[in-house]
Each structure stands twice: as structure tokens, then as C-alpha cells.
Amino acid sequence: MADNSCSEFDLHIWKRAGICGRPDVYTIGVWDGQQIRSLCHIAPIEAALATLRQVLENAGHAAPVPQRMKATPSQTL
């Protein structure tokens, strides 16, 4: 029997413009009903989207919540 369960997300995406030629960075959070839970914080677009993809692919499964990605000093503004 197919599983027809659905997952719904209340995503919040913040974009911080890069300065001095640096790329833009992103913070992605999801509202869990009581607070915003950060999925990634001040990450380049590739890392932010990879984290979001992992969360979406694991939605509805008993998978562990991914660890919040931390920017390296070269990625921060």
C-alpha cells in the first residue's frame, strides 16, 4: 500500500547580499509551530540548497534532523 502522507513546511529564507565581491549568503529556517528552527545559517547558496534538499527528502521519515551548517570565516561577511 502506498503512503499518501504529506509534509508541509513554513519556510523562512533570508538573503544577505555579498559585499566586496563576495557571493550572497542565505539563512533558511522552518517554523515548527512554536519557533523558527534554523536549517542553515549564513551559508552560500550551494550549501543552503543542499541542506534544504536533505530536509525535504527526509520529510515524513524518522530521519534525524540535519545539523545546522556553520559558515567558515571566509564565508561570513
PyMOL Python script that loads the backbone (N, CA, C, O; Angstrom):
from pymol import cmd

cmd.read_pdbstr("""\
ATOM      1  N   MET A   1       0.847  -1.171   0.000  1.00  0.00           N
ATOM      2  CA  MET A   1       0.000   0.000   0.000  1.00  0.00           C
ATOM      3  C   MET A   1       0.898   1.241   0.000  1.00  0.00           C
ATOM      4  O   MET A   1       1.869   1.316   0.754  1.00  0.00           O
ATOM      5  N   ALA A   2       0.567   2.196  -0.840  1.00  0.00           N
ATOM      6  CA  ALA A   2       1.359   3.425  -0.946  1.00  0.00           C
ATOM      7  C   ALA A   2       1.075   4.342   0.234  1.00  0.00           C
ATOM      8  O   ALA A   2      -0.045   4.412   0.738  1.00  0.00           O
ATOM      9  N   ASP A   3       2.106   5.035   0.654  1.00  0.00           N
ATOM     10  CA  ASP A   3       1.960   6.006   1.735  1.00  0.00           C
ATOM     11  C   ASP A   3       1.581   7.346   1.124  1.00  0.00           C
ATOM     12  O   ASP A   3       2.352   7.912   0.349  1.00  0.00           O
ATOM     13  N   ASN A   4       0.413   7.858   1.461  1.00  0.00           N
ATOM     14  CA  ASN A   4      -0.070   9.116   0.902  1.00  0.00           C
ATOM     15  C   ASN A   4       0.128  10.272   1.858  1.00  0.00           C
ATOM     16  O   ASN A   4      -0.568  11.282   1.753  1.00  0.00           O
ATOM     17  N   SER A   5       1.060  10.149   2.790  1.00  0.00           N
ATOM     18  CA  SER A   5       1.267  11.227   3.745  1.00  0.00           C
ATOM     19  C   SER A   5       1.923  12.418   3.060  1.00  0.00           C
ATOM     20  O   SER A   5       2.678  12.269   2.099  1.00  0.00           O
ATOM     21  N   CYS A   6       1.627  13.566   3.563  1.00  0.00           N
ATOM     22  CA  CYS A   6       2.181  14.808   3.018  1.00  0.00           C
ATOM     23  C   CYS A   6       2.894  15.556   4.134  1.00  0.00           C
ATOM     24  O   CYS A   6       2.538  15.452   5.308  1.00  0.00           O
ATOM     25  N   SER A   7       3.899  16.306   3.740  1.00  0.00           N
ATOM     26  CA  SER A   7       4.598  17.163   4.685  1.00  0.00           C
ATOM     27  C   SER A   7       4.438  18.603   4.208  1.00  0.00           C
ATOM     28  O   SER A   7       4.515  18.891   3.013  1.00  0.00           O
ATOM     29  N   GLU A   8       4.217  19.485   5.149  1.00  0.00           N
ATOM     30  CA  GLU A   8       4.064  20.902   4.830  1.00  0.00           C
ATOM     31  C   GLU A   8       5.129  21.675   5.600  1.00  0.00           C
ATOM     32  O   GLU A   8       5.408  21.376   6.761  1.00  0.00           O
ATOM     33  N   PHE A   9       5.716  22.664   4.948  1.00  0.00           N
ATOM     34  CA  PHE A   9       6.781  23.440   5.560  1.00  0.00           C
ATOM     35  C   PHE A   9       6.435  24.917   5.525  1.00  0.00           C
ATOM     36  O   PHE A   9       5.900  25.419   4.537  1.00  0.00           O
ATOM     37  N   ASP A  10       6.740  25.594   6.593  1.00  0.00           N
ATOM     38  CA  ASP A  10       6.602  27.045   6.662  1.00  0.00           C
ATOM     39  C   ASP A  10       8.031  27.595   6.645  1.00  0.00           C
ATOM     40  O   ASP A  10       8.618  27.871   7.691  1.00  0.00           O
ATOM     41  N   LEU A  11       8.571  27.746   5.443  1.00  0.00           N
ATOM     42  CA  LEU A  11       9.970  28.137   5.287  1.00  0.00           C
ATOM     43  C   LEU A  11      10.154  29.645   5.409  1.00  0.00           C
ATOM     44  O   LEU A  11       9.302  30.434   5.000  1.00  0.00           O
ATOM     45  N   HIS A  12      11.267  30.009   5.972  1.00  0.00           N
ATOM     46  CA  HIS A  12      11.696  31.404   6.053  1.00  0.00           C
ATOM     47  C   HIS A  12      13.109  31.447   5.486  1.00  0.00           C
ATOM     48  O   HIS A  12      14.000  30.738   5.952  1.00  0.00           O
ATOM     49  N   ILE A  13      13.298  32.283   4.481  1.00  0.00           N
ATOM     50  CA  ILE A  13      14.597  32.382   3.833  1.00  0.00           C
ATOM     51  C   ILE A  13      15.061  33.827   3.875  1.00  0.00           C
ATOM     52  O   ILE A  13      14.361  34.743   3.443  1.00  0.00           O
ATOM     53  N   TRP A  14      16.258  34.002   4.405  1.00  0.00           N
ATOM     54  CA  TRP A  14      16.862  35.318   4.471  1.00  0.00           C
ATOM     55  C   TRP A  14      18.064  35.333   3.541  1.00  0.00           C
ATOM     56  O   TRP A  14      18.868  34.400   3.537  1.00  0.00           O
ATOM     57  N   LYS A  15      18.182  36.384   2.762  1.00  0.00           N
ATOM     58  CA  LYS A  15      19.309  36.530   1.850  1.00  0.00           C
ATOM     59  C   LYS A  15      20.091  37.766   2.265  1.00  0.00           C
ATOM     60  O   LYS A  15      19.532  38.851   2.419  1.00  0.00           O
ATOM     61  N   ARG A  16      21.378  37.583   2.441  1.00  0.00           N
ATOM     62  CA  ARG A  16      22.247  38.705   2.781  1.00  0.00           C
ATOM     63  C   ARG A  16      23.175  38.937   1.592  1.00  0.00           C
ATOM     64  O   ARG A  16      23.920  38.046   1.186  1.00  0.00           O
ATOM     65  N   ALA A  17      23.117  40.123   1.055  1.00  0.00           N
ATOM     66  CA  ALA A  17      23.918  40.447  -0.117  1.00  0.00           C
ATOM     67  C   ALA A  17      25.404  40.407   0.226  1.00  0.00           C
ATOM     68  O   ALA A  17      25.833  40.866   1.284  1.00  0.00           O
ATOM     69  N   GLY A  18      26.164  39.852  -0.690  1.00  0.00           N
ATOM     70  CA  GLY A  18      27.606  39.825  -0.515  1.00  0.00           C
ATOM     71  C   GLY A  18      28.184  41.222  -0.695  1.00  0.00           C
ATOM     72  O   GLY A  18      27.632  42.051  -1.418  1.00  0.00           O
ATOM     73  N   ILE A  19      29.275  41.461  -0.041  1.00  0.00           N
ATOM     74  CA  ILE A  19      29.937  42.749  -0.177  1.00  0.00           C
ATOM     75  C   ILE A  19      31.366  42.523  -0.647  1.00  0.00           C
ATOM     76  O   ILE A  19      31.943  41.455  -0.445  1.00  0.00           O
ATOM     77  N   CYS A  20      31.912  43.528  -1.265  1.00  0.00           N
ATOM     78  CA  CYS A  20      33.308  43.475  -1.734  1.00  0.00           C
ATOM     79  C   CYS A  20      33.543  42.276  -2.652  1.00  0.00           C
ATOM     80  O   CYS A  20      34.589  41.631  -2.573  1.00  0.00           O
ATOM     81  N   GLY A  21      32.585  41.977  -3.516  1.00  0.00           N
ATOM     82  CA  GLY A  21      32.752  40.889  -4.467  1.00  0.00           C
ATOM     83  C   GLY A  21      32.461  39.504  -3.933  1.00  0.00           C
ATOM     84  O   GLY A  21      32.575  38.523  -4.668  1.00  0.00           O
ATOM     85  N   ARG A  22      32.091  39.404  -2.679  1.00  0.00           N
ATOM     86  CA  ARG A  22      31.759  38.086  -2.112  1.00  0.00           C
ATOM     87  C   ARG A  22      30.346  37.695  -2.521  1.00  0.00           C
ATOM     88  O   ARG A  22      29.502  38.562  -2.750  1.00  0.00           O
ATOM     89  N   PRO A  23      30.082  36.382  -2.616  1.00  0.00           N
ATOM     90  CA  PRO A  23      28.736  35.941  -3.008  1.00  0.00           C
ATOM     91  C   PRO A  23      27.714  36.185  -1.897  1.00  0.00           C
ATOM     92  O   PRO A  23      28.062  36.323  -0.724  1.00  0.00           O
ATOM     93  N   ASP A  24      26.443  36.233  -2.301  1.00  0.00           N
ATOM     94  CA  ASP A  24      25.359  36.339  -1.329  1.00  0.00           C
ATOM     95  C   ASP A  24      25.354  35.108  -0.433  1.00  0.00           C
ATOM     96  O   ASP A  24      25.811  34.038  -0.836  1.00  0.00           O
ATOM     97  N   VAL A  25      24.839  35.261   0.781  1.00  0.00           N
ATOM     98  CA  VAL A  25      24.707  34.139   1.708  1.00  0.00           C
ATOM     99  C   VAL A  25      23.257  34.057   2.183  1.00  0.00           C
ATOM    100  O   VAL A  25      22.506  35.030   2.121  1.00  0.00           O
ATOM    101  N   TYR A  26      22.886  32.862   2.660  1.00  0.00           N
ATOM    102  CA  TYR A  26      21.492  32.584   2.988  1.00  0.00           C
ATOM    103  C   TYR A  26      21.370  31.933   4.357  1.00  0.00           C
ATOM    104  O   TYR A  26      22.243  31.187   4.801  1.00  0.00           O
ATOM    105  N   THR A  27      20.258  32.241   5.004  1.00  0.00           N
ATOM    106  CA  THR A  27      19.844  31.539   6.215  1.00  0.00           C
ATOM    107  C   THR A  27      18.459  30.983   5.910  1.00  0.00           C
ATOM    108  O   THR A  27      17.579  31.712   5.453  1.00  0.00           O
ATOM    109  N   ILE A  28      18.268  29.692   6.164  1.00  0.00           N
ATOM    110  CA  ILE A  28      16.971  29.061   5.937  1.00  0.00           C
ATOM    111  C   ILE A  28      16.485  28.504   7.262  1.00  0.00           C
ATOM    112  O   ILE A  28      17.212  27.802   7.965  1.00  0.00           O
ATOM    113  N   GLY A  29      15.246  28.828   7.588  1.00  0.00           N
ATOM    114  CA  GLY A  29      14.626  28.325   8.805  1.00  0.00           C
ATOM    115  C   GLY A  29      13.250  27.773   8.496  1.00  0.00           C
ATOM    116  O   GLY A  29      12.661  28.074   7.458  1.00  0.00           O
ATOM    117  N   VAL A  30      12.753  26.970   9.400  1.00  0.00           N
ATOM    118  CA  VAL A  30      11.410  26.419   9.255  1.00  0.00           C
ATOM    119  C   VAL A  30      10.663  26.652  10.567  1.00  0.00           C
ATOM    120  O   VAL A  30      11.198  26.413  11.650  1.00  0.00           O
ATOM    121  N   TRP A  31       9.440  27.113  10.455  1.00  0.00           N
ATOM    122  CA  TRP A  31       8.588  27.334  11.621  1.00  0.00           C
ATOM    123  C   TRP A  31       8.043  25.994  12.073  1.00  0.00           C
ATOM    124  O   TRP A  31       7.416  25.282  11.288  1.00  0.00           O
ATOM    125  N   ASP A  32       8.274  25.643  13.328  1.00  0.00           N
ATOM    126  CA  ASP A  32       7.814  24.340  13.827  1.00  0.00           C
ATOM    127  C   ASP A  32       6.547  24.451  14.668  1.00  0.00           C
ATOM    128  O   ASP A  32       6.171  23.503  15.357  1.00  0.00           O
ATOM    129  N   GLY A  33       5.891  25.604  14.612  1.00  0.00           N
ATOM    130  CA  GLY A  33       4.659  25.797  15.368  1.00  0.00           C
ATOM    131  C   GLY A  33       4.854  26.630  16.613  1.00  0.00           C
ATOM    132  O   GLY A  33       3.897  27.199  17.138  1.00  0.00           O
ATOM    133  N   GLN A  34       6.084  26.710  17.093  1.00  0.00           N
ATOM    134  CA  GLN A  34       6.381  27.497  18.284  1.00  0.00           C
ATOM    135  C   GLN A  34       7.554  28.439  18.080  1.00  0.00           C
ATOM    136  O   GLN A  34       7.626  29.496  18.708  1.00  0.00           O
ATOM    137  N   GLN A  35       8.470  28.057  17.205  1.00  0.00           N
ATOM    138  CA  GLN A  35       9.654  28.888  16.967  1.00  0.00           C
ATOM    139  C   GLN A  35      10.236  28.561  15.597  1.00  0.00           C
ATOM    140  O   GLN A  35       9.873  27.560  14.981  1.00  0.00           O
ATOM    141  N   ILE A  36      11.135  29.407  15.133  1.00  0.00           N
ATOM    142  CA  ILE A  36      11.819  29.133  13.880  1.00  0.00           C
ATOM    143  C   ILE A  36      13.058  28.305  14.193  1.00  0.00           C
ATOM    144  O   ILE A  36      13.878  28.684  15.028  1.00  0.00           O
ATOM    145  N   ARG A  37      13.181  27.173  13.512  1.00  0.00           N
ATOM    146  CA  ARG A  37      14.336  26.289  13.671  1.00  0.00           C
ATOM    147  C   ARG A  37      15.244  26.496  12.465  1.00  0.00           C
ATOM    148  O   ARG A  37      14.823  26.319  11.322  1.00  0.00           O
ATOM    149  N   SER A  38      16.470  26.864  12.724  1.00  0.00           N
ATOM    150  CA  SER A  38      17.418  27.141  11.654  1.00  0.00           C
ATOM    151  C   SER A  38      17.892  25.843  11.002  1.00  0.00           C
ATOM    152  O   SER A  38      18.285  24.899  11.687  1.00  0.00           O
ATOM    153  N   LEU A  39      17.850  25.811   9.677  1.00  0.00           N
ATOM    154  CA  LEU A  39      18.386  24.680   8.931  1.00  0.00           C
ATOM    155  C   LEU A  39      19.817  24.958   8.495  1.00  0.00           C
ATOM    156  O   LEU A  39      20.662  24.063   8.520  1.00  0.00           O
ATOM    157  N   CYS A  40      20.087  26.178   8.101  1.00  0.00           N
ATOM    158  CA  CYS A  40      21.447  26.603   7.777  1.00  0.00           C
ATOM    159  C   CYS A  40      21.534  28.090   8.089  1.00  0.00           C
ATOM    160  O   CYS A  40      20.525  28.795   8.071  1.00  0.00           O
ATOM    161  N   HIS A  41      22.722  28.556   8.371  1.00  0.00           N
ATOM    162  CA  HIS A  41      22.900  29.936   8.805  1.00  0.00           C
ATOM    163  C   HIS A  41      24.090  30.554   8.081  1.00  0.00           C
ATOM    164  O   HIS A  41      25.215  30.062   8.165  1.00  0.00           O
ATOM    165  N   ILE A  42      23.818  31.633   7.375  1.00  0.00           N
ATOM    166  CA  ILE A  42      24.825  32.389   6.637  1.00  0.00           C
ATOM    167  C   ILE A  42      25.679  31.454   5.785  1.00  0.00           C
ATOM    168  O   ILE A  42      26.900  31.393   5.931  1.00  0.00           O
ATOM    169  N   ALA A  43      25.015  30.734   4.900  1.00  0.00           N
ATOM    170  CA  ALA A  43      25.688  29.752   4.047  1.00  0.00           C
ATOM    171  C   ALA A  43      25.595  30.191   2.582  1.00  0.00           C
ATOM    172  O   ALA A  43      24.635  30.854   2.189  1.00  0.00           O
ATOM    173  N   PRO A  44      26.588  29.822   1.785  1.00  0.00           N
ATOM    174  CA  PRO A  44      26.486  30.082   0.347  1.00  0.00           C
ATOM    175  C   PRO A  44      25.312  29.299  -0.242  1.00  0.00           C
ATOM    176  O   PRO A  44      24.861  28.313   0.340  1.00  0.00           O
ATOM    177  N   ILE A  45      24.828  29.741  -1.386  1.00  0.00           N
ATOM    178  CA  ILE A  45      23.625  29.153  -1.971  1.00  0.00           C
ATOM    179  C   ILE A  45      23.734  27.642  -2.150  1.00  0.00           C
ATOM    180  O   ILE A  45      22.756  26.931  -1.920  1.00  0.00           O
ATOM    181  N   GLU A  46      24.892  27.136  -2.553  1.00  0.00           N
ATOM    182  CA  GLU A  46      25.038  25.702  -2.774  1.00  0.00           C
ATOM    183  C   GLU A  46      24.811  24.917  -1.479  1.00  0.00           C
ATOM    184  O   GLU A  46      24.109  23.906  -1.478  1.00  0.00           O
ATOM    185  N   ALA A  47      25.396  25.376  -0.398  1.00  0.00           N
ATOM    186  CA  ALA A  47      25.245  24.694   0.891  1.00  0.00           C
ATOM    187  C   ALA A  47      23.824  24.835   1.424  1.00  0.00           C
ATOM    188  O   ALA A  47      23.272  23.884   1.977  1.00  0.00           O
ATOM    189  N   ALA A  48      23.226  26.022   1.262  1.00  0.00           N
ATOM    190  CA  ALA A  48      21.856  26.243   1.739  1.00  0.00           C
ATOM    191  C   ALA A  48      20.877  25.328   1.016  1.00  0.00           C
ATOM    192  O   ALA A  48      20.006  24.723   1.642  1.00  0.00           O
ATOM    193  N   LEU A  49      21.021  25.230  -0.297  1.00  0.00           N
ATOM    194  CA  LEU A  49      20.115  24.371  -1.056  1.00  0.00           C
ATOM    195  C   LEU A  49      20.348  22.888  -0.773  1.00  0.00           C
ATOM    196  O   LEU A  49      19.398  22.106  -0.773  1.00  0.00           O
ATOM    197  N   ALA A  50      21.590  22.493  -0.533  1.00  0.00           N
ATOM    198  CA  ALA A  50      21.874  21.099  -0.188  1.00  0.00           C
ATOM    199  C   ALA A  50      21.218  20.731   1.137  1.00  0.00           C
ATOM    200  O   ALA A  50      20.673  19.635   1.277  1.00  0.00           O
ATOM    201  N   THR A  51      21.265  21.632   2.103  1.00  0.00           N
ATOM    202  CA  THR A  51      20.624  21.383   3.392  1.00  0.00           C
ATOM    203  C   THR A  51      19.107  21.301   3.231  1.00  0.00           C
ATOM    204  O   THR A  51      18.467  20.410   3.791  1.00  0.00           O
ATOM    205  N   LEU A  52      18.537  22.225   2.470  1.00  0.00           N
ATOM    206  CA  LEU A  52      17.099  22.217   2.229  1.00  0.00           C
ATOM    207  C   LEU A  52      16.688  20.923   1.525  1.00  0.00           C
ATOM    208  O   LEU A  52      15.671  20.324   1.874  1.00  0.00           O
ATOM    209  N   ARG A  53      17.464  20.497   0.551  1.00  0.00           N
ATOM    210  CA  ARG A  53      17.162  19.250  -0.152  1.00  0.00           C
ATOM    211  C   ARG A  53      17.138  18.062   0.811  1.00  0.00           C
ATOM    212  O   ARG A  53      16.251  17.212   0.736  1.00  0.00           O
ATOM    213  N   GLN A  54      18.116  18.010   1.713  1.00  0.00           N
ATOM    214  CA  GLN A  54      18.186  16.912   2.685  1.00  0.00           C
ATOM    215  C   GLN A  54      16.941  16.904   3.569  1.00  0.00           C
ATOM    216  O   GLN A  54      16.379  15.844   3.844  1.00  0.00           O
ATOM    217  N   VAL A  55      16.517  18.068   4.005  1.00  0.00           N
ATOM    218  CA  VAL A  55      15.328  18.163   4.859  1.00  0.00           C
ATOM    219  C   VAL A  55      14.092  17.708   4.095  1.00  0.00           C
ATOM    220  O   VAL A  55      13.280  16.950   4.626  1.00  0.00           O
ATOM    221  N   LEU A  56      13.943  18.161   2.856  1.00  0.00           N
ATOM    222  CA  LEU A  56      12.768  17.795   2.071  1.00  0.00           C
ATOM    223  C   LEU A  56      12.746  16.302   1.745  1.00  0.00           C
ATOM    224  O   LEU A  56      11.689  15.673   1.792  1.00  0.00           O
ATOM    225  N   GLU A  57      13.897  15.738   1.417  1.00  0.00           N
ATOM    226  CA  GLU A  57      13.945  14.302   1.097  1.00  0.00           C
ATOM    227  C   GLU A  57      13.639  13.436   2.311  1.00  0.00           C
ATOM    228  O   GLU A  57      13.085  12.346   2.166  1.00  0.00           O
ATOM    229  N   ASN A  58      13.990  13.902   3.499  1.00  0.00           N
ATOM    230  CA  ASN A  58      13.757  13.128   4.718  1.00  0.00           C
ATOM    231  C   ASN A  58      12.409  13.423   5.364  1.00  0.00           C
ATOM    232  O   ASN A  58      12.068  12.815   6.379  1.00  0.00           O
ATOM    233  N   ALA A  59      11.649  14.334   4.803  1.00  0.00           N
ATOM    234  CA  ALA A  59      10.351  14.707   5.378  1.00  0.00           C
ATOM    235  C   ALA A  59       9.431  13.493   5.428  1.00  0.00           C
ATOM    236  O   ALA A  59       9.301  12.752   4.454  1.00  0.00           O
ATOM    237  N   GLY A  60       8.805  13.309   6.568  1.00  0.00           N
ATOM    238  CA  GLY A  60       7.880  12.204   6.737  1.00  0.00           C
ATOM    239  C   GLY A  60       8.543  10.904   7.139  1.00  0.00           C
ATOM    240  O   GLY A  60       7.863   9.906   7.377  1.00  0.00           O
ATOM    241  N   HIS A  61       9.863  10.906   7.218  1.00  0.00           N
ATOM    242  CA  HIS A  61      10.609   9.721   7.633  1.00  0.00           C
ATOM    243  C   HIS A  61      11.156   9.965   9.036  1.00  0.00           C
ATOM    244  O   HIS A  61      11.254  11.107   9.484  1.00  0.00           O
ATOM    245  N   ALA A  62      11.502   8.911   9.707  1.00  0.00           N
ATOM    246  CA  ALA A  62      12.053   9.038  11.051  1.00  0.00           C
ATOM    247  C   ALA A  62      13.569   9.261  10.970  1.00  0.00           C
ATOM    248  O   ALA A  62      14.345   8.586  11.645  1.00  0.00           O
ATOM    249  N   ALA A  63      13.967  10.208  10.142  1.00  0.00           N
ATOM    250  CA  ALA A  63      15.391  10.515   9.988  1.00  0.00           C
ATOM    251  C   ALA A  63      15.793  11.598  10.976  1.00  0.00           C
ATOM    252  O   ALA A  63      14.967  12.434  11.341  1.00  0.00           O
ATOM    253  N   PRO A  64      17.032  11.600  11.409  1.00  0.00           N
ATOM    254  CA  PRO A  64      17.480  12.652  12.314  1.00  0.00           C
ATOM    255  C   PRO A  64      17.469  14.010  11.634  1.00  0.00           C
ATOM    256  O   PRO A  64      17.666  14.108  10.422  1.00  0.00           O
ATOM    257  N   VAL A  65      17.241  15.043  12.406  1.00  0.00           N
ATOM    258  CA  VAL A  65      17.268  16.409  11.889  1.00  0.00           C
ATOM    259  C   VAL A  65      18.716  16.748  11.539  1.00  0.00           C
ATOM    260  O   VAL A  65      19.614  16.493  12.341  1.00  0.00           O
ATOM    261  N   PRO A  66      18.962  17.323  10.345  1.00  0.00           N
ATOM    262  CA  PRO A  66      20.338  17.633   9.981  1.00  0.00           C
ATOM    263  C   PRO A  66      20.940  18.683  10.907  1.00  0.00           C
ATOM    264  O   PRO A  66      20.244  19.556  11.425  1.00  0.00           O
ATOM    265  N   GLN A  67      22.233  18.576  11.099  1.00  0.00           N
ATOM    266  CA  GLN A  67      22.927  19.566  11.913  1.00  0.00           C
ATOM    267  C   GLN A  67      22.984  20.876  11.153  1.00  0.00           C
ATOM    268  O   GLN A  67      23.167  20.893   9.935  1.00  0.00           O
ATOM    269  N   ARG A  68      22.829  21.950  11.861  1.00  0.00           N
ATOM    270  CA  ARG A  68      22.889  23.268  11.247  1.00  0.00           C
ATOM    271  C   ARG A  68      24.288  23.487  10.684  1.00  0.00           C
ATOM    272  O   ARG A  68      25.290  23.249  11.359  1.00  0.00           O
ATOM    273  N   MET A  69      24.338  23.940   9.450  1.00  0.00           N
ATOM    274  CA  MET A  69      25.629  24.184   8.816  1.00  0.00           C
ATOM    275  C   MET A  69      26.219  25.475   9.357  1.00  0.00           C
ATOM    276  O   MET A  69      25.504  26.456   9.560  1.00  0.00           O
ATOM    277  N   LYS A  70      27.498  25.473   9.586  1.00  0.00           N
ATOM    278  CA  LYS A  70      28.187  26.658  10.082  1.00  0.00           C
ATOM    279  C   LYS A  70      29.095  27.183   8.982  1.00  0.00           C
ATOM    280  O   LYS A  70      29.794  26.424   8.311  1.00  0.00           O
ATOM    281  N   ALA A  71      29.066  28.478   8.818  1.00  0.00           N
ATOM    282  CA  ALA A  71      29.913  29.104   7.816  1.00  0.00           C
ATOM    283  C   ALA A  71      31.339  29.166   8.307  1.00  0.00           C
ATOM    284  O   ALA A  71      31.594  29.330   9.500  1.00  0.00           O
ATOM    285  N   THR A  72      32.255  29.034   7.390  1.00  0.00           N
ATOM    286  CA  THR A  72      33.652  29.222   7.730  1.00  0.00           C
ATOM    287  C   THR A  72      33.936  30.720   7.705  1.00  0.00           C
ATOM    288  O   THR A  72      33.161  31.470   7.112  1.00  0.00           O
ATOM    289  N   PRO A  73      35.011  31.178   8.321  1.00  0.00           N
ATOM    290  CA  PRO A  73      35.306  32.613   8.336  1.00  0.00           C
ATOM    291  C   PRO A  73      35.329  33.230   6.931  1.00  0.00           C
ATOM    292  O   PRO A  73      34.975  34.399   6.778  1.00  0.00           O
ATOM    293  N   SER A  74      35.728  32.487   5.919  1.00  0.00           N
ATOM    294  CA  SER A  74      35.776  33.044   4.564  1.00  0.00           C
ATOM    295  C   SER A  74      34.388  33.204   3.967  1.00  0.00           C
ATOM    296  O   SER A  74      34.230  33.918   2.977  1.00  0.00           O
ATOM    297  N   GLN A  75      33.367  32.553   4.549  1.00  0.00           N
ATOM    298  CA  GLN A  75      32.011  32.643   4.022  1.00  0.00           C
ATOM    299  C   GLN A  75      31.190  33.726   4.711  1.00  0.00           C
ATOM    300  O   GLN A  75      30.126  34.093   4.211  1.00  0.00           O
ATOM    301  N   THR A  76      31.642  34.231   5.813  1.00  0.00           N
ATOM    302  CA  THR A  76      30.892  35.255   6.532  1.00  0.00           C
ATOM    303  C   THR A  76      31.230  36.613   5.973  1.00  0.00           C
ATOM    304  O   THR A  76      32.270  36.800   5.341  1.00  0.00           O
ATOM    305  N   LEU A  77      30.344  37.559   6.209  1.00  0.00           N
ATOM    306  CA  LEU A  77      30.566  38.921   5.706  1.00  0.00           C
ATOM    307  C   LEU A  77      31.180  39.786   6.753  1.00  0.00           C
ATOM    308  O   LEU A  77      31.438  40.964   6.507  1.00  0.00           O
TER     309      LEU A  77
END
""", "prot")
cmd.dss("prot")
cmd.show_as("cartoon", "prot")
cmd.util.cbc("prot")
cmd.orient("prot")
